[in-house]
């Protein structure tokens, strides 16, 4: 379910995705 994701704005979602990508890269 993406209910939580819809609560975020595209900008916030981008930051969240980028942050996850950064953590995964380490």
PyMOL Python script that loads the backbone (N, CA, C, O; Angstrom):
from pymol import cmd

cmd.read_pdbstr("""\
ATOM      1  N   UNK A   1       0.837  -1.215   0.000  1.00  0.00           N
ATOM      2  CA  UNK A   1       0.000   0.000   0.000  1.00  0.00           C
ATOM      3  C   UNK A   1       0.864   1.254   0.000  1.00  0.00           C
ATOM      4  O   UNK A   1       1.853   1.348   0.727  1.00  0.00           O
ATOM      5  N   UNK A   2       0.465   2.224  -0.839  1.00  0.00           N
ATOM      6  CA  UNK A   2       1.220   3.479  -0.929  1.00  0.00           C
ATOM      7  C   UNK A   2       0.471   4.623  -0.257  1.00  0.00           C
ATOM      8  O   UNK A   2       0.659   5.786  -0.615  1.00  0.00           O
ATOM      9  N   UNK A   3      -0.376   4.298   0.713  1.00  0.00           N
ATOM     10  CA  UNK A   3      -1.153   5.347   1.382  1.00  0.00           C
ATOM     11  C   UNK A   3      -0.233   6.387   2.012  1.00  0.00           C
ATOM     12  O   UNK A   3      -0.485   7.588   1.917  1.00  0.00           O
ATOM     13  N   UNK A   4       0.836   5.919   2.657  1.00  0.00           N
ATOM     14  CA  UNK A   4       1.747   6.851   3.311  1.00  0.00           C
ATOM     15  C   UNK A   4       2.479   7.711   2.288  1.00  0.00           C
ATOM     16  O   UNK A   4       2.734   8.891   2.526  1.00  0.00           O
ATOM     17  N   UNK A   5       2.811   7.116   1.159  1.00  0.00           N
ATOM     18  CA  UNK A   5       3.570   7.845   0.139  1.00  0.00           C
ATOM     19  C   UNK A   5       2.754   8.999  -0.434  1.00  0.00           C
ATOM     20  O   UNK A   5       3.306  10.045  -0.772  1.00  0.00           O
ATOM     21  N   UNK A   6       1.446   8.809  -0.541  1.00  0.00           N
ATOM     22  CA  UNK A   6       0.598   9.851  -1.121  1.00  0.00           C
ATOM     23  C   UNK A   6       0.522  11.076  -0.217  1.00  0.00           C
ATOM     24  O   UNK A   6       0.162  12.161  -0.673  1.00  0.00           O
ATOM     25  N   UNK A   7       0.860  10.911   1.066  1.00  0.00           N
ATOM     26  CA  UNK A   7       0.804  12.031   2.007  1.00  0.00           C
ATOM     27  C   UNK A   7       1.982  12.982   1.801  1.00  0.00           C
ATOM     28  O   UNK A   7       1.938  14.135   2.229  1.00  0.00           O
ATOM     29  N   UNK A   8       3.029  12.495   1.148  1.00  0.00           N
ATOM     30  CA  UNK A   8       4.212  13.324   0.929  1.00  0.00           C
ATOM     31  C   UNK A   8       4.106  14.088  -0.385  1.00  0.00           C
ATOM     32  O   UNK A   8       3.477  13.627  -1.338  1.00  0.00           O
ATOM     33  N   UNK A   9       4.728  15.261  -0.421  1.00  0.00           N
ATOM     34  CA  UNK A   9       4.785  16.018  -1.671  1.00  0.00           C
ATOM     35  C   UNK A   9       5.882  15.408  -2.541  1.00  0.00           C
ATOM     36  O   UNK A   9       6.759  14.719  -2.020  1.00  0.00           O
ATOM     37  N   UNK A  10       5.855  15.643  -3.853  1.00  0.00           N
ATOM     38  CA  UNK A  10       6.895  15.113  -4.747  1.00  0.00           C
ATOM     39  C   UNK A  10       8.296  15.469  -4.265  1.00  0.00           C
ATOM     40  O   UNK A  10       9.215  14.656  -4.361  1.00  0.00           O
ATOM     41  N   UNK A  11       8.460  16.685  -3.746  1.00  0.00           N
ATOM     42  CA  UNK A  11       9.777  17.119  -3.273  1.00  0.00           C
ATOM     43  C   UNK A  11      10.215  16.281  -2.080  1.00  0.00           C
ATOM     44  O   UNK A  11      11.354  15.818  -2.024  1.00  0.00           O
ATOM     45  N   UNK A  12       9.313  16.090  -1.131  1.00  0.00           N
ATOM     46  CA  UNK A  12       9.648  15.294   0.046  1.00  0.00           C
ATOM     47  C   UNK A  12       9.929  13.854  -0.358  1.00  0.00           C
ATOM     48  O   UNK A  12      10.835  13.210   0.172  1.00  0.00           O
ATOM     49  N   UNK A  13       9.128  13.353  -1.315  1.00  0.00           N
ATOM     50  CA  UNK A  13       9.311  11.978  -1.777  1.00  0.00           C
ATOM     51  C   UNK A  13      10.674  11.821  -2.451  1.00  0.00           C
ATOM     52  O   UNK A  13      11.330  10.790  -2.304  1.00  0.00           O
ATOM     53  N   UNK A  14      11.095  12.843  -3.187  1.00  0.00           N
ATOM     54  CA  UNK A  14      12.391  12.799  -3.863  1.00  0.00           C
ATOM     55  C   UNK A  14      13.515  12.761  -2.832  1.00  0.00           C
ATOM     56  O   UNK A  14      14.469  11.994  -2.964  1.00  0.00           O
ATOM     57  N   UNK A  15      13.388  13.602  -1.800  1.00  0.00           N
ATOM     58  CA  UNK A  15      14.408  13.633  -0.747  1.00  0.00           C
ATOM     59  C   UNK A  15      14.472  12.280  -0.048  1.00  0.00           C
ATOM     60  O   UNK A  15      15.554  11.766   0.234  1.00  0.00           O
ATOM     61  N   UNK A  16      13.295  11.709   0.229  1.00  0.00           N
ATOM     62  CA  UNK A  16      13.236  10.410   0.908  1.00  0.00           C
ATOM     63  C   UNK A  16      13.883   9.329   0.053  1.00  0.00           C
ATOM     64  O   UNK A  16      14.659   8.513   0.548  1.00  0.00           O
ATOM     65  N   UNK A  17      13.555   9.333  -1.236  1.00  0.00           N
ATOM     66  CA  UNK A  17      14.117   8.334  -2.146  1.00  0.00           C
ATOM     67  C   UNK A  17      15.624   8.494  -2.258  1.00  0.00           C
ATOM     68  O   UNK A  17      16.366   7.512  -2.246  1.00  0.00           O
ATOM     69  N   UNK A  18      16.075   9.755  -2.367  1.00  0.00           N
ATOM     70  CA  UNK A  18      17.513  10.015  -2.497  1.00  0.00           C
ATOM     71  C   UNK A  18      18.242   9.583  -1.227  1.00  0.00           C
ATOM     72  O   UNK A  18      19.352   9.055  -1.288  1.00  0.00           O
ATOM     73  N   UNK A  19      17.602   9.814  -0.070  1.00  0.00           N
ATOM     74  CA  UNK A  19      18.202   9.433   1.205  1.00  0.00           C
ATOM     75  C   UNK A  19      18.322   7.914   1.297  1.00  0.00           C
ATOM     76  O   UNK A  19      19.343   7.395   1.749  1.00  0.00           O
ATOM     77  N   UNK A  20      17.274   7.201   0.865  1.00  0.00           N
ATOM     78  CA  UNK A  20      17.312   5.732   0.882  1.00  0.00           C
ATOM     79  C   UNK A  20      18.405   5.225  -0.054  1.00  0.00           C
ATOM     80  O   UNK A  20      19.111   4.267   0.260  1.00  0.00           O
ATOM     81  N   UNK A  21      18.536   5.877  -1.201  1.00  0.00           N
ATOM     82  CA  UNK A  21      19.548   5.467  -2.174  1.00  0.00           C
ATOM     83  C   UNK A  21      20.944   5.666  -1.583  1.00  0.00           C
ATOM     84  O   UNK A  21      21.835   4.838  -1.778  1.00  0.00           O
ATOM     85  N   UNK A  22      21.122   6.766  -0.865  1.00  0.00           N
ATOM     86  CA  UNK A  22      22.413   7.053  -0.250  1.00  0.00           C
ATOM     87  C   UNK A  22      22.756   6.022   0.815  1.00  0.00           C
ATOM     88  O   UNK A  22      23.900   5.575   0.912  1.00  0.00           O
ATOM     89  N   UNK A  23      21.759   5.645   1.614  1.00  0.00           N
ATOM     90  CA  UNK A  23      22.001   4.652   2.660  1.00  0.00           C
ATOM     91  C   UNK A  23      22.301   3.300   2.035  1.00  0.00           C
ATOM     92  O   UNK A  23      23.152   2.562   2.532  1.00  0.00           O
ATOM     93  N   UNK A  24      21.613   2.971   0.952  1.00  0.00           N
ATOM     94  CA  UNK A  24      21.810   1.684   0.293  1.00  0.00           C
ATOM     95  C   UNK A  24      23.183   1.622  -0.365  1.00  0.00           C
ATOM     96  O   UNK A  24      23.761   0.543  -0.502  1.00  0.00           O
ATOM     97  N   UNK A  25      23.706   2.780  -0.772  1.00  0.00           N
ATOM     98  CA  UNK A  25      24.983   2.823  -1.482  1.00  0.00           C
ATOM     99  C   UNK A  25      26.146   2.560  -0.528  1.00  0.00           C
ATOM    100  O   UNK A  25      27.210   2.098  -0.942  1.00  0.00           O
ATOM    101  N   UNK A  26      25.937   2.853   0.728  1.00  0.00           N
ATOM    102  CA  UNK A  26      27.031   2.684   1.682  1.00  0.00           C
ATOM    103  C   UNK A  26      27.309   1.214   1.963  1.00  0.00           C
ATOM    104  O   UNK A  26      28.203   0.894   2.746  1.00  0.00           O
TER     105      UNK A  26
END
""", "prot")
cmd.dss("prot")
cmd.show_as("cartoon", "prot")
cmd.util.cbc("prot")
cmd.orient("prot")
